[in-house]
Amino acid sequence: MSGHNKWSSIKHKKGAADAKRGKIFSRLIKEITVAARMGGGDPNANPRLRAAITTAKNENMPKDNIERAIKKGTGELEGVSYEEITYEGYAPGGAAVLVECLTDNKNRAVAEVRHLFSKSGGNLGENGCVAWMFDKKGLIVINKNDAGEEQLIEIAIEAGAEDVNDEGDTFEVLTDPGDFEPVKESIEKASINIEMAEISMIPQNMLALQGKEAEQTFRLMEALEDCDDVQKVYTNADIPDDMLN
């Protein structure tokens, strides 16, 4: 697997076979709750909530769980108040790392994230130290078995997509965040199955790592993904394919 978005590409495949279903559900419930709190409980009028519900359904989350999370967000049910925080730092070898958290305890979250960086040979940085290396984009991942390249390019570009990239077994459609929903809807209307769709942070350039630095960075990314307070992790590290299998 190659390209500018390797970690984001691989993690959704790992997630499909991830036995830690409870952890996946926990993260999705947090996202649905926060989305409903910030934009209301109607998914038709709240794109963030609509995207979160779609992801939850793709993970086979029960409908009751989704509805309870929405009600907790809108205040119909009592629930925990989560705070959104983004941490920035450097992995071994200098790769940039962005860590998006939803937490009910900011002190716990920053302590855990700092510990994981230090343990893996990286270091937590100041706000803004690496964010400038990433662009916020809509990301839609489609298996090559579900769409032809010419068909997908025609549909996506006509709907407002910026680019369609060949990423081995999949195509990645990139959009401006404001065009994400229209492009996604156009692809769905063409009866093309979508494997993953989210607003993502795309690195502007990749940093190739090898040997010990690549291994340490891979371990850092996995450790951060396993942290309860962490929702998403992004990096510009280009890790060798054999570590991702």
C-alpha positions as CSV (number, residue, x, y, z in Angstrom):
1,M,0.0,0.0,0.0
2,S,1.3,3.4,-0.9
3,G,0.3,7.0,-1.1
4,H,-0.2,10.0,1.0
5,N,-2.6,8.6,3.5
6,K,-1.2,5.2,4.4
7,W,-2.1,5.0,8.0
8,S,-5.7,6.1,7.5
9,S,-6.0,3.6,4.7
10,I,-4.7,0.7,6.6
11,K,-6.5,1.3,9.9
12,H,-10.0,1.0,8.4
13,K,-9.0,-2.4,7.1
14,K,-7.6,-3.4,10.4
15,G,-10.8,-2.2,12.0
16,A,-12.8,-4.6,9.9
17,A,-11.1,-7.5,11.5
18,D,-10.6,-5.9,14.9
19,A,-11.9,-8.2,17.8
20,K,-12.2,-5.2,20.1
21,R,-15.7,-4.4,19.1
22,G,-16.5,-2.8,22.4
23,K,-13.8,-0.2,21.9
24,I,-15.0,0.6,18.4
25,F,-18.6,1.0,19.7
26,S,-17.3,3.2,22.6
27,R,-15.6,5.6,20.2
28,L,-18.6,5.8,17.9
29,I,-21.0,6.5,20.9
30,K,-18.8,9.3,22.0
31,E,-18.8,10.8,18.4
32,I,-22.5,10.5,18.0
33,T,-23.1,12.0,21.5
34,V,-20.8,15.0,20.7
35,A,-22.2,15.5,17.2
36,A,-25.8,15.6,18.6
37,R,-24.8,18.0,21.4
38,M,-23.2,20.4,19.0
39,G,-25.5,20.2,16.0
40,G,-28.8,18.8,17.2
41,G,-30.3,15.3,17.0
42,D,-31.6,15.4,13.4
43,P,-29.1,13.7,11.1
44,N,-30.7,15.4,8.1
45,A,-29.7,18.8,9.4
46,N,-26.5,17.7,11.1
47,P,-23.8,16.3,8.6
48,R,-21.4,15.3,11.4
49,L,-24.1,13.3,13.1
50,R,-25.2,11.8,9.8
51,A,-21.7,10.6,9.1
52,A,-21.3,9.2,12.6
53,I,-24.5,7.2,12.3
54,T,-23.5,5.9,8.9
55,T,-20.2,4.7,10.3
56,A,-22.0,3.1,13.3
57,K,-24.3,1.2,11.0
58,N,-21.4,0.0,8.9
59,E,-19.9,-1.4,12.2
60,N,-23.3,-3.1,12.9
61,M,-24.0,-1.1,16.0
62,P,-27.5,-1.8,17.3
63,K,-30.1,0.9,16.5
64,D,-30.9,1.3,20.2
65,N,-27.3,2.2,21.0
66,I,-27.3,4.9,18.3
67,E,-30.6,6.3,19.5
68,R,-29.4,6.4,23.2
69,A,-26.2,8.2,22.2
70,I,-28.2,10.8,20.3
71,K,-30.5,11.4,23.2
72,K,-27.6,11.7,25.6
73,G,-26.2,14.4,23.2
74,T,-29.4,16.3,23.0
75,G,-30.0,16.1,26.8
76,E,-33.0,13.8,26.7
77,L,-31.0,11.3,28.6
78,E,-28.3,11.9,31.2
79,G,-24.8,11.4,29.9
80,V,-21.2,12.2,30.3
81,S,-19.9,15.5,28.9
82,Y,-17.0,15.0,26.5
83,E,-14.4,17.6,25.5
84,E,-12.7,17.6,22.1
85,I,-8.9,18.1,22.3
86,T,-6.2,17.7,19.6
87,Y,-2.6,16.9,20.6
88,E,0.4,17.2,18.3
89,G,3.8,15.6,18.5
90,Y,6.6,13.8,16.8
91,A,7.2,10.1,16.4
92,P,10.7,8.6,16.3
93,G,12.5,9.8,13.1
94,G,10.6,13.1,13.2
95,A,7.3,12.0,11.7
96,A,4.4,14.3,12.5
97,V,1.5,12.9,14.6
98,L,-2.0,14.4,15.2
99,V,-4.1,12.9,18.0
100,E,-7.8,13.7,18.2
101,C,-9.4,13.0,21.6
102,L,-12.9,13.0,23.1
103,T,-12.5,12.8,26.9
104,D,-14.4,13.5,30.1
105,N,-11.0,14.0,31.9
106,K,-8.5,16.3,30.1
107,N,-5.8,15.8,32.7
108,R,-6.0,12.0,32.3
109,A,-6.0,12.2,28.5
110,V,-2.9,14.5,28.2
111,A,-1.0,12.4,30.7
112,E,-1.7,9.2,28.9
113,V,-0.9,10.6,25.4
114,R,2.3,12.1,26.7
115,H,3.3,8.8,28.3
116,L,2.7,6.9,25.0
117,F,4.8,9.3,23.0
118,S,7.7,9.1,25.5
119,K,7.4,5.3,25.8
120,S,7.8,4.9,22.1
121,G,10.7,7.3,21.7
122,G,8.7,10.3,20.4
123,N,7.6,13.5,22.2
124,L,4.5,15.5,22.6
125,G,4.8,19.0,21.1
126,E,3.1,22.4,21.4
127,N,-0.2,23.2,19.8
128,G,0.4,24.1,16.1
129,C,3.8,22.3,15.9
130,V,2.6,19.8,13.2
131,A,-1.0,20.7,12.3
132,W,0.2,22.9,9.4
133,M,1.6,19.8,7.7
134,F,-2.0,18.4,7.3
135,D,-5.0,19.5,5.2
136,K,-8.6,18.8,6.4
137,K,-10.3,16.8,3.6
138,G,-13.3,14.6,3.0
139,L,-12.0,11.0,2.5
140,I,-14.1,8.3,0.8
141,V,-12.6,4.8,0.4
142,I,-14.0,2.4,-2.2
143,N,-13.0,-1.2,-2.9
144,K,-11.8,-1.7,-6.5
145,N,-14.2,-4.6,-6.8
146,D,-17.1,-2.2,-6.3
147,A,-16.4,0.4,-8.9
148,G,-14.5,0.9,-12.1
149,E,-11.9,3.7,-12.1
150,E,-13.3,5.7,-15.1
151,Q,-16.9,5.5,-13.7
152,L,-15.8,6.6,-10.2
153,I,-13.7,9.5,-11.5
154,E,-16.6,10.7,-13.6
155,I,-19.1,10.6,-10.8
156,A,-16.8,12.0,-8.1
157,I,-15.3,14.8,-10.1
158,E,-18.7,15.9,-11.5
159,A,-20.0,16.0,-7.9
160,G,-17.2,18.2,-6.8
161,A,-14.4,15.9,-5.7
162,E,-10.8,17.2,-5.9
163,D,-9.0,13.9,-6.7
164,V,-9.4,10.2,-7.0
165,N,-6.3,8.2,-6.1
166,D,-5.4,4.5,-6.8
167,E,-4.3,3.0,-3.4
168,G,-3.7,-0.6,-4.3
169,D,-6.9,-2.5,-3.4
170,T,-8.9,0.6,-3.1
171,F,-9.7,4.0,-4.6
172,E,-9.5,7.1,-2.3
173,V,-11.8,10.0,-3.2
174,L,-10.6,13.4,-1.7
175,T,-12.9,16.4,-1.3
176,D,-13.1,19.8,0.3
177,P,-14.9,19.3,3.6
178,G,-17.8,21.4,2.3
179,D,-18.2,19.1,-0.7
180,F,-17.9,15.8,1.2
181,E,-21.7,15.1,1.6
182,P,-22.7,15.9,-2.0
183,V,-19.8,13.7,-3.4
184,K,-20.7,10.9,-1.0
185,E,-24.4,11.0,-1.9
186,S,-23.6,11.0,-5.6
187,I,-21.4,7.8,-5.2
188,E,-24.1,6.2,-3.2
189,K,-26.8,7.0,-5.7
190,A,-24.7,5.2,-8.3
191,S,-25.1,2.1,-6.2
192,I,-21.3,2.0,-5.4
193,N,-20.5,0.5,-2.0
194,I,-18.5,2.8,0.3
195,E,-16.0,1.1,2.7
196,M,-15.2,4.2,4.7
197,A,-16.2,7.9,4.6
198,E,-15.0,10.6,7.0
199,I,-13.5,14.0,7.4
200,S,-9.8,13.3,7.7
201,M,-6.5,15.1,8.1
202,I,-4.4,14.4,5.1
203,P,-0.6,14.9,5.3
204,Q,0.8,17.2,2.6
205,N,4.0,15.2,2.3
206,M,5.0,11.7,3.5
207,L,8.2,10.9,5.5
208,A,9.7,7.5,4.7
209,L,10.8,5.6,7.8
210,Q,12.9,2.4,8.0
211,G,14.2,0.0,10.6
212,K,13.9,0.8,14.3
213,E,12.3,4.2,13.7
214,A,9.6,2.7,11.5
215,E,8.9,0.0,14.1
216,Q,8.8,2.4,17.0
217,T,6.4,4.7,15.1
218,F,4.1,1.8,14.2
219,R,4.0,0.8,17.9
220,L,3.2,4.4,18.9
221,M,0.3,4.6,16.4
222,E,-1.1,1.3,17.6
223,A,-0.8,2.3,21.3
224,L,-2.5,5.6,20.6
225,E,-5.3,3.9,18.7
226,D,-5.8,1.6,21.8
227,C,-6.1,4.6,24.2
228,D,-9.7,5.0,25.4
229,D,-9.6,8.8,25.1
230,V,-8.3,8.8,21.5
231,Q,-10.7,9.0,18.6
232,K,-8.4,9.3,15.6
233,V,-4.7,9.4,14.9
234,Y,-3.0,10.8,11.8
235,T,0.6,10.8,10.7
236,N,2.8,11.6,7.7
237,A,5.0,8.5,8.5
238,D,5.4,6.2,5.5
239,I,5.8,2.8,7.2
240,P,7.0,-0.2,5.2
241,D,4.2,-2.4,4.0
242,D,5.4,-5.5,5.8
243,M,4.7,-3.9,9.1
244,L,1.1,-3.2,8.2
245,N,0.1,-6.7,7.2
